[in-house]
Amino acid sequence: MTLSQRPLRSVLYIPGSKPRALEKARSLPADAIIFDLEDAVAPDEKAAARTTLTQALAEGGYGARVKIVRINDLATEWGAEDAQAVRSMGADAVLLPKVNGPAELDALAQITGDLPLWAMMETPAGVLQAAQIAAHPRCAGLVMGTNDLAKDMGTRFRADRMPLMAGLGLCLLAAKAHGVAIIDGVYNAFRDDDGLALECAQGRDMGFDGKTLIHPAQLAVANAAFSPSAEDVALARRQIAAYDEALSTGQAVAVVDGRIVENLHVATARETLAKMEAIAALNAE
């Protein structure tokens, strides 16, 4: 399974400075792991965290999980060394925080070479440049940094996230227009499964590929929310069968459960089945 085909339902942040957390991550049912050298690591631990993470990734054991390393901003005293180190860590991608425009990805690519780049979308300037960032030739994914974005915007917390909808929507459109992954922001109340489930459902309905998570306890909820349900799979199969039958009789439209099924619905149905197959393959690895 190639990187672009792998599910990204659950994307778990793990501190790059904590050997126990790095070890535990090898057995967690996360689709992807963001090994964090930025916010989760104190300033006086930055250099040691870089070494600790390099050793952990060299040891391997993370299976089919997508391995993403979030480095410090290149404008900080640690960013350039992080970028140099991640180039040879064996990660699948490098995640740059607080990306304001494509020039910052240019600067990172000068250091990391062919390694796929992911961008944190967590500033108003970055959101307004989302299309240009997603169009960067090395960009493979966008990650919403909703906490930082809310802080910069001066919004209040609302369960429906209405103050963030414009930013979320702009980044979603940019990602879909340029064919890159896009992951929703974190849900801070890691013991609130009901609230997490609601926000995951909202993100899934909007079109996000998955959810960033801050605690292993959130994995099951995110994996369930971003997986096709049994009903979704059954409907997809019936839509494909009905459409194929319609085509065999010279018709371009079918009807399933009283609803029109055209080629665009069939394309979505095939994507649903492909996602389910990818999840099954991931679970089997």
Summary of the structure (lengths in Angstrom):
residues: 285
radius of gyration: 19.9
end to end distance: 10.5
largest distance: 70.5
contacts: 941
relative contact order: 0.12
helix: 52%
strand: 16%
